[in-house]
Amino acid sequence: MRSVPALIIGALFIAEMTVTFEASMVYAALPTLISEFGDPMRVGWLVTIHMLIAAASSPVVGRLGDIRGRKRLVLVLLALALVGSVLSAMSTSFAVVLVGRALQGLSAVVLPLSIGIVRESLPEEKVPMGIGLLTTALGAGAASGLVLGGVIVDNLDWHALFWASAIMLAISIAAIAAFVPDRPGTPTRRPIDWVEGLLPVPAIALMLYAIGATKQSGWLAPQVLGMFAVCAVLFAFWARRSLRAEEPFLDLRLFRDRNFAVVNLITVLLGMGTMQIVYVFSAYMQSPGWTAVGLGLTATVAGLAKLPSNFLSFFAGPFAGWLIQRMGNRATVSAGALLAASGWIAAMALPDVLGFVIAMLCVISFGTTILQAALPNIVVATVPQHRTSEAMGSMQVVRGIAAAVGAQIIAMLLASRTVLSPDGGAQFPAPSSYLMTMGVMAGLTFAGAACAMLLRARETKLAPA
């Protein structure tokens, strides 16, 4: 089949939008699902299970794509997610819906595989722009999940959300099958060590679960410390086995490359910082007027206020690819981080005018999207082609763990100083809490810009196969 870059990117774009839509659509339906199943904690697992499965499977499935062929793995993942969507759409049992969400979580690994497909299928000069376009699909899918998901839930039964996801997945499968070339992977010279390959799965899942448990139990609770101890043992055993292997399934030696290590360090800082934009500003815009901070908007209006920044960010991904080709990695990452940080500094003024808040969202989102496009481009230019999806999957795990830690940090910052509601029934963050939160977000983002100085200034060629 003749490879047409526009059709390849178009098919992958649809798939990325779809998997991000199904990840975010549940947020719009949370109140309805809580009414259906009667327990906020149980319903919360519909979000948690998706996150756990996505993070834990990313490096392993990404590596399998490198070995077996990326297109066929994408089709398998989308098919499993389609089964999960249909299961959830046809059932009223919470257990079945939970299984469906777990299967949907596997589709999140499509991004690392898609970046590998872009690298192996497109001319070298088109790779940065292609990766930038895929990055914009993530924002578009998240926005459609929140907005379209809300419309569906408000006008139809919640099952319609999963039917919509199933339809989108079917379209994605057809597009990938028709337009993405099927290229063989790079088989290993030795039999796969499945013990070494699968050890990270329970370790990553347990770490994310332990971080989530700190919200109720605290960081020093015995059960939380026990889970972290088990994680440390599993990671240590895996690292020892991987580093001793002649041809490891997941190669920790990739971190010996300066650019790859620095990119992951920046990912940690940004995952805890500027990538928390939706969390921070959703809370800020919905903060009641009597708290003397925020805008007092409804959840629907707050979601709509985010749309202009989502639209503007659509152009940030390709712009990042253009910048990398002309200015190099270091300058592009620095520019994106400094732009986002400037938005967070402006937010420290705690504006109470919607137009100003939308403008800050646009600035922060544009800078953050540049970073989300630039960092994968640096990884692609650094690692061997036959390790591309594995490396991207590992970075996705790092980002997921950092985001989970960042969410807990923000929760603690917002709870540091509170004001009591007029009826005495609830506590809300005080202005000083939001000021401190915005300052921490700016500081973490500035730290990412500083770390960008450790990157090699320019990669003229992609890493050899």
C-alpha positions in Angstrom: 0.0 0.0 0.0 1.3 3.4 -0.9 2.0 5.6 2.1 0.3 9.0 1.9 1.5 11.1 4.9 -1.7 13.2 5.1 -3.8 10.0 5.2 -1.6 8.4 7.8 -1.7 11.4 10.1 -5.4 11.8 9.5 -6.1 8.2 10.6 -3.8 8.5 13.6 -5.4 11.9 14.5 -8.9 10.3 14.6 -7.6 7.5 16.8 -6.0 9.8 19.2 -9.1 12.0 19.4 -11.2 8.9 20.1 -9.1 7.5 22.9 -8.8 10.9 24.6 -12.6 11.4 24.2 -13.3 8.1 26.0 -10.8 9.0 28.8 -12.5 12.3 29.5 -16.1 11.6 28.7 -16.7 10.0 32.1 -16.0 13.3 33.9 -19.0 14.8 32.3 -21.2 11.9 33.5 -19.9 11.6 37.1 -23.0 13.2 38.7 -25.3 11.0 36.6 -23.3 7.9 37.3 -23.2 8.6 41.1 -27.0 8.8 41.0 -27.1 5.5 39.0 -24.8 3.5 41.3 -25.3 5.4 44.5 -21.7 5.7 45.7 -19.1 8.4 44.8 -16.2 6.1 45.8 -17.4 3.3 43.6 -18.0 5.6 40.6 -14.5 7.1 41.2 -13.1 3.7 40.2 -14.4 4.2 36.7 -11.8 7.0 36.4 -9.1 5.3 38.5 -9.2 1.9 36.6 -8.8 3.6 33.3 -5.8 5.5 34.6 -4.2 2.5 36.2 -4.5 0.2 33.2 -3.3 3.0 30.8 -0.2 3.8 32.8 0.8 0.2 33.8 0.5 -1.1 30.2 2.1 1.7 28.4 5.8 0.6 28.3 5.0 -3.1 27.9 2.6 -2.7 25.1 4.7 0.0 23.5 7.7 -2.4 23.4 5.5 -5.2 22.0 4.6 -2.8 19.2 8.3 -2.2 18.5 8.8 -6.0 18.3 5.6 -7.3 16.6 4.6 -4.3 14.5 2.9 -1.1 15.7 -0.1 -1.1 13.4 -1.4 -4.5 14.4 -1.0 -3.5 18.1 -3.0 -0.3 17.5 -5.8 -2.3 15.9 -5.8 -4.9 18.7 -5.9 -2.1 21.4 -8.7 -0.2 19.6 -10.7 -3.5 19.2 -10.4 -4.3 22.9 -11.5 -0.8 23.7 -14.5 -1.2 21.4 -15.4 -4.4 23.2 -15.2 -2.5 26.5 -17.4 0.3 25.2 -20.1 -2.1 24.0 -19.9 -4.0 27.3 -20.5 -0.8 29.3 -23.1 0.5 26.9 -25.2 -2.7 27.2 -25.0 -3.2 31.0 -26.4 -1.7 34.1 -24.1 -3.8 36.4 -21.3 -1.7 37.9 -18.9 -4.6 37.7 -19.4 -5.0 34.0 -19.1 -1.2 33.4 -15.9 -1.3 35.4 -14.5 -4.1 33.2 -15.5 -2.1 30.2 -13.6 0.9 31.4 -10.5 -1.2 32.1 -10.5 -2.4 28.5 -10.9 1.1 27.3 -7.8 2.0 29.4 -5.7 -0.2 27.1 -6.4 2.2 24.2 -4.4 5.0 25.9 -1.2 3.2 24.7 -2.1 4.2 21.1 -0.1 7.5 21.4 3.3 5.8 21.9 2.6 3.4 19.1 1.3 6.3 16.9 4.5 8.2 17.3 6.5 5.1 16.3 4.3 4.8 13.2 4.9 8.4 12.3 8.6 7.9 12.6 8.7 4.8 10.5 6.2 5.9 7.9 6.9 9.6 7.2 9.8 11.3 5.6 12.3 12.5 8.2 11.6 16.2 7.6 7.8 15.6 8.2 8.2 13.8 11.5 8.3 16.8 13.9 5.2 18.3 12.3 3.4 14.9 12.3 4.1 14.5 16.1 2.9 18.0 16.7 -0.4 17.3 14.9 -0.9 14.2 17.0 -0.4 16.3 20.1 -3.2 18.6 19.1 -5.5 15.6 18.8 -5.2 15.0 22.6 -6.5 18.4 23.4 -9.3 18.2 20.9 -10.4 14.8 22.2 -10.3 16.0 25.8 -12.4 19.0 24.9 -14.9 17.0 23.0 -15.2 14.5 25.8 -16.1 17.2 28.3 -18.4 19.2 26.1 -20.0 16.6 23.9 -20.1 14.2 26.8 -22.1 16.8 28.8 -24.5 17.3 25.9 -25.0 13.5 25.6 -25.6 13.0 29.3 -28.0 16.0 29.5 -30.2 14.8 26.6 -29.8 11.0 26.5 -29.1 8.1 28.8 -25.6 7.7 30.2 -25.2 4.5 28.1 -25.2 6.7 25.0 -21.7 7.9 26.0 -20.3 4.4 25.6 -22.2 4.0 22.3 -20.7 7.2 21.0 -17.3 5.9 22.1 -17.9 2.6 20.3 -18.9 4.3 17.1 -15.8 6.5 17.2 -13.6 3.5 17.9 -15.1 1.6 14.9 -14.3 4.6 12.7 -10.8 4.7 14.0 -10.2 1.0 13.4 -11.4 1.4 9.8 -9.2 4.5 9.2 -6.1 2.8 10.7 -6.7 -0.4 8.7 -7.2 1.5 5.4 -4.5 4.2 5.5 -1.7 3.2 7.9 1.0 1.0 6.3 1.6 -2.3 8.0 5.4 -2.5 8.7 7.0 -5.4 10.5 8.6 -4.8 13.9 12.1 -5.6 15.0 12.1 -9.1 16.6 14.5 -9.7 19.5 17.5 -11.9 19.0 16.8 -13.8 22.2 13.5 -15.1 23.7 11.6 -12.5 25.6 12.1 -12.5 29.3 8.5 -12.1 30.3 9.3 -11.8 34.0 11.5 -8.8 33.4 8.9 -7.5 30.8 5.8 -7.7 33.1 7.3 -6.8 36.4 6.8 -3.0 35.9 3.0 -3.5 35.4 2.1 -4.3 39.0 4.7 -1.9 40.3 3.4 1.1 38.3 -0.2 0.2 39.1 0.5 -0.1 42.8 2.4 3.1 42.9 -0.4 5.1 41.3 -2.9 3.4 43.6 -0.8 4.3 46.7 -0.5 8.0 45.5 -4.3 8.1 45.2 -4.7 6.6 48.6 -2.8 9.5 50.2 -5.8 11.7 49.6 -7.7 10.0 52.4 -5.0 8.3 54.4 -2.1 10.8 54.2 1.5 10.1 53.0 2.6 8.6 56.3 -0.2 6.1 56.8 1.1 2.5 57.4 -0.8 1.0 54.5 0.5 3.8 52.1 4.1 3.3 53.3 3.7 -0.4 52.9 2.5 -0.1 49.3 5.4 2.2 48.5 7.8 -0.3 50.1 6.5 -3.1 47.9 6.8 -0.8 44.9 10.4 -0.1 45.7 11.2 -3.8 46.0 9.5 -4.6 42.7 11.2 -1.7 40.9 14.6 -2.7 42.3 14.3 -6.3 41.3 13.2 -5.3 37.8 16.0 -2.8 37.4 18.6 -5.3 38.5 17.2 -7.9 36.0 16.9 -5.4 33.2 20.4 -4.0 33.5 21.9 -7.4 33.6 20.2 -8.6 30.5 22.1 -8.6 27.2 18.9 -7.6 25.4 16.3 -6.4 28.0 12.7 -6.2 27.1 12.5 -2.7 28.7 15.9 -1.1 28.4 16.7 1.2 31.4 20.0 2.0 29.6 18.0 4.5 27.5 18.3 6.8 30.5 22.1 7.0 30.0 21.4 9.3 27.1 21.4 12.9 28.4 18.6 14.1 26.3 16.3 11.2 27.2 17.0 11.6 30.9 16.5 15.4 30.8 13.2 15.0 28.9 11.9 12.7 31.6 13.0 15.1 34.3 11.2 18.0 32.5 8.2 15.7 32.2 8.1 15.3 35.9 8.3 19.0 36.6 5.6 19.8 34.0 3.4 16.9 35.0 3.3 18.3 38.5 3.1 21.9 37.2 1.6 23.4 34.1 -0.1 20.2 32.9 -2.4 20.6 35.9 -4.1 23.6 34.2 -7.6 22.0 34.0 -7.6 21.0 37.7 -6.5 24.4 38.9 -8.6 26.6 36.7 -11.7 24.5 36.9 -11.7 24.9 40.7 -10.8 28.6 40.4 -13.6 29.5 37.9 -16.2 27.6 40.0 -15.1 29.1 43.3 -18.1 30.9 44.9 -18.1 34.6 44.8 -18.3 35.0 48.6 -14.8 33.4 48.9 -13.4 36.7 47.4 -11.6 34.7 44.7 -12.6 33.0 41.5 -15.6 33.7 39.2 -18.4 31.6 40.7 -19.3 29.9 37.4 -21.2 26.8 36.9 -19.4 23.6 35.8 -20.9 23.9 32.3 -19.8 27.5 31.8 -16.4 26.8 33.2 -16.0 24.0 30.6 -17.1 26.3 27.8 -14.6 29.0 29.0 -11.8 26.5 28.3 -12.8 26.0 24.7 -11.0 29.1 23.2 -7.7 27.8 24.7 -8.4 24.3 23.3 -9.0 25.8 19.8 -5.8 28.0 20.0 -3.8 25.0 21.1 -4.8 23.2 18.0 -2.1 25.3 16.2 0.5 24.9 18.9 1.5 21.3 18.1 2.4 22.0 14.4 4.0 25.3 15.5 6.3 23.3 17.9 7.4 21.0 15.0 8.2 24.1 12.9 10.2 25.6 15.8 12.2 22.4 16.3 13.2 22.3 12.7 14.4 25.9 12.8 15.5 26.6 16.3 16.3 23.2 17.8 15.1 21.3 20.8 16.5 23.4 23.6 15.1 26.7 22.3 11.7 25.2 21.6 11.3 23.6 25.1 12.5 26.8 26.7 10.1 29.0 24.7 7.1 26.7 25.6 8.0 26.6 29.3 8.6 30.3 29.6 5.3 31.1 27.8 3.4 28.8 30.1 5.1 30.1 33.2 4.3 33.7 32.2 0.6 32.8 32.1 0.9 31.3 35.6 2.6 34.4 36.9 -0.2 36.5 35.4 -2.7 34.2 37.2 -1.1 35.2 40.5 -3.1 38.5 40.2 -6.2 36.3 40.8 -8.3 38.1 38.2 -12.1 38.2 38.6 -12.9 39.1 35.0 -13.8 36.1 32.7 -12.0 37.6 29.7 -8.7 37.9 31.6 -9.0 34.3 32.8 -9.7 33.0 29.2 -6.6 35.0 28.0 -4.4 33.4 30.7 -5.8 29.9 29.8 -4.9 30.6 26.1 -1.3 31.6 27.0 -0.7 28.7 29.4 -2.4 26.1 27.1 -0.4 27.3 24.1 2.9 27.0 25.9 1.9 23.7 27.4 0.9 22.2 24.1 4.3 23.3 22.6 5.9 21.3 25.3 3.7 18.3 24.8 4.7 18.3 21.2 8.4 19.2 21.6 9.3 16.6 24.2 8.2 13.5 22.2 10.1 14.9 19.2 13.3 15.0 21.3 12.8 11.4 22.4 12.2 10.3 18.7 15.5 12.1 17.8 17.3 10.4 20.6 16.4 6.7 20.9 16.8 4.0 18.2 13.8 3.5 15.9 13.2 0.0 17.2 12.8 1.4 20.8 10.6 4.4 19.9 7.2 3.2 21.3 8.9 1.7 24.4 10.6 5.0 25.1 7.3 7.0 24.6 5.4 4.5 26.8 8.0 5.0 29.5 7.6 8.8 29.3 3.9 8.4 29.5 4.2 6.5 32.7 6.6 9.2 34.1 4.0 11.8 33.2 1.2 9.9 34.8 3.0 9.4 38.1 4.0 13.1 38.1 0.5 14.2 37.4 -0.9 12.1 40.2 1.7 13.5 42.6 1.0 17.0 41.3 -2.8 16.6 41.9 -2.1 15.7 45.5 0.2 18.7 45.9 -2.5 21.0 44.6 -5.1 19.5 46.9 -2.8 20.2 49.9 -2.1 23.8 48.7 -5.7 24.6 48.2 -6.6 23.2 51.6 -3.8 25.0 53.4 -5.9 28.1 54.0 -9.7 28.0 53.7 -12.8 30.0 54.4 -16.1 28.6 55.8 -19.2 28.8 53.7 -22.0 31.1 55.0 -24.1 28.1 56.1 -21.1 26.6 57.9 -21.3 23.4 55.9 -18.2 23.5 53.8 -14.7 24.9 53.5 -13.4 26.5 50.3 -9.8 27.6 49.4 -9.0 31.2 50.5 -7.4 33.7 48.1 -4.0 33.1 49.6 -4.3 29.4 48.8 -4.9 30.1 45.1 -2.1 32.6 45.1 0.3 30.0 46.5 -0.9 27.4 44.1 -0.4 29.6 41.0 3.1 30.5 42.3 4.0 26.8 42.7 2.8 26.1 39.2 4.8 29.0 37.8 7.9 27.8 39.8 7.7 24.2 38.6 7.3 25.4 35.0 10.2 27.8 35.3 12.3 24.9 36.6 11.3 22.9 33.5 12.6 25.9 31.4 15.9 25.8 33.3 16.3 22.1 32.8 15.9 22.6 29.1 19.3 24.2 29.2 20.7 20.7 29.8 19.5 19.5 26.5 21.7 19.3 23.5 20.9 22.3 21.4 20.0 20.6 18.2 19.5 17.1 16.8 20.2 17.2 13.1 19.2 13.6 12.4 16.9 11.1 13.9 18.6 8.4 16.0 19.7 5.5 13.7 17.6 2.4 13.5 
